[in-house]
Amino acid sequence: MVTAMGLRANLPFLPGFVGHDLTKTRHNRSQTLVYKLDSATDNLKQKPMEVDRDLLKKMAANPAFRLLGRKRDTFATHDERAAAKEAARNTYRPTVQPAWLKHDRQVLRFYIYLQEPRVETAIENQLYRFFELHYHLEDGTISIQEPKVENCGMPQGTFLKRHRAIVPGTHRYYAPEDLRCGEDVEIYSRRFRIYSADDFTKFYFSEAGLDMGCEESPPSDNFTVTQRFNKELPHRAVPKEVMDVKEYTELKLGGARKNDGLEQFVENDRHVLRFYAYWDDQTRYGTRTFFAVHYFLSDDTVEINECHTRNSGRDPYPCFFRRAKLPKKFHLVHVPGMLAPEPELYKPRDLKVGTTIQVFNRTFFLYDCDDFTRTFYKEYINLEQPKVALPKHTKTHTQLSYPPHTAFGSEEDSLASCLSLVPKLPKQDLIKVMSNSDRVLRFEASCDTRQPEDAQRKFIVGIFLSDDSVGVWEIKQRNSGQVEGKWAERSRKKNVATGTWFCPQDFFVGQTVTINGTPLYIRRADEYSLKYMEAHRREFPMCDIFEVMRKLQPLRDSPEARDAAAGGSKMTPQNLQQMMAEMFGVEITDQEVITVMRNLYEQCVEEEEDEVLFDVSKLLQALSEPPPLAGD
């Protein structure tokens, strides 16, 4: 059998000439880290211990070797040796006490504070936080605790866990001589100010001969001063939430539950006030409904039951409002658990015959009560409760309204299915369609949204006279970011201001119309549209020169206008509109100004440097004469 040792003996000790055990089958490394007796340890083979053979022979030859090797008194008795042996033992209180035993549970307590900036509130610009620094004498550790303050809004308690802290700039730990009143202590880049200490700390420093320093008074910030002032005010109101928490804490600690309504329940049990009321339902199928209102004096709860008449057609369930406290004003809570204001409840003084009460936004009129209720109000409140005669209920027939449009087809088509079982086509004005089939009024408009990106947008608004339909197209503008072309499909559109369909009379220069939710300001009209509106003056009164001149007649008798005419002054169309609005309260639209300029251009209109001006003297002269019509 060839072994590794045999190969090593015959081969030279050179690289590449190393023999291996050919019979070895497992080549893995053995595990070195194991768990023994529930603890982690290594599984390495320990080095053999060196044994002193001579020492073992001496110990085996003389059994008293251990005692003979010690230095002891040869003439000591057995009792003396037992006493010495007992004294040498380590008892629970050694002769020289260590620090952990000598200063067990002895703590030096210093009162410190920390100053922090406050930038998120206008009440104060700095905040003082007060702490207690505990120095444990047994091991030299330090801990900092912050006393909890009610409603402070900050997490308080343990500020620094107990451990040994290093003095900044050195390699040593804090000692009692480093802590003195009136000096700053820096711990982990936070600077604390020591202003006082407790009595034991002062006693320890005096006995140890250490310098205690000078005590200081703690500072106060604006918030602390305000809180102290509010606490000193008399009759300080406590929020209901705080009282509820205090009551819950008292009950949790084993206190008794308060029962404020016990006396009221004992005195007024089974005493119920009964009122008779009715509610006039003003909805489409509503009617007058009668109720019995029960007010329980034992706990100020209210119950409302319906009083059904014979053949009323209502379900035989009389409970309208389950017994509970009735608030005067109903507050809607959108989400469960949402905070709501404290409700104001109905009391016996609020229930009087001849008045109304609100039950979840329903008005109930109290018209009568029973004998017990009258006696109660007479004895306790000194109030008479007379019966009120019921007013006659006038029956009114409510006409049914048409359902809203479903957005499919036109409104006329949808309405035809409501007027008859067999829908009929809506009638059209064929004369209007045939005579105005090729007539379109066109206006130029701009976007009046007051947005900078819409300031340069321009539109063409077309009104088709054949069917009063409206179409809007956007004019191409370079670098505007908007697509030119059709902006609003040609169709009949509703006027948001009036709620009716748009008609040609709604469009004129200076008017703002809302189409597709966008306000469009009409700036000008084309020549065909102006001539058409002037030819049909009765349909378009703003293009009737006679109506416009009649509105300008107060200007002829105005002393200010005569003085301006005598001085040969001129005015712009804007000045004319402003003068008529301020002096006479007459609004002159841009379309009416255009009508005056088109009909009186040769008489009183002049152009200077691309600006149109009215000659005041010629304008007053033209107002006294019948004006010529445009195009004559």
Secondary structure, DSSP 4 states (H G I P E B T S, - for coil): ---HHHHHHHS-SSTT-----TT----PPPP-EEEETTEEEE-PPPPPPP--HHHHHHHHH-TTHHHHTS---TT--HHHHHHHHHHHS--SS-SS--HHHHTTT-EEEEEEEEEEE--S-SS-SEEEEEEEEEEETTTTEEEEEE---TT--S--EEEEEEEPPBPTTSSSB--GGG--BTSEEEETTEEEEEEEE-HHHHHHHHHHT---B---PPP--HHHHHHHHHHHSSS----HHHHHHHHHHHHHTTPPPP-TTHHHHHHHTT-EEEEEEEEE--STT--EEEEEEEEETTTTEEEEEE-PPTT----S--EEEEEEPPBSS----SSTT---PPPPBP-GGG--TT-EEESSS-EEEEEEE-HHHHHHIIIII-------PPPP----PPPPPPPPP-SSS-HHHHHHHHH-SS--PPP--HHHHHHTTT-EEEEEEEE-S--GGGTT-EEEEEEETTTTEEEEEEPP-TTS----EEEEEEE--B-TTTSSB--GGG--TT-EEEETTEEEEEEEE-HHHHHHHHHTTTT-GGG-HHHHHHHTHHHHT-HHHHHHHHTT-EE-HHHHHHHIIIII-----HHHHHHHHHHSHHHHEEESSS-EEEEHHHHHHHHTSPPPPTT-
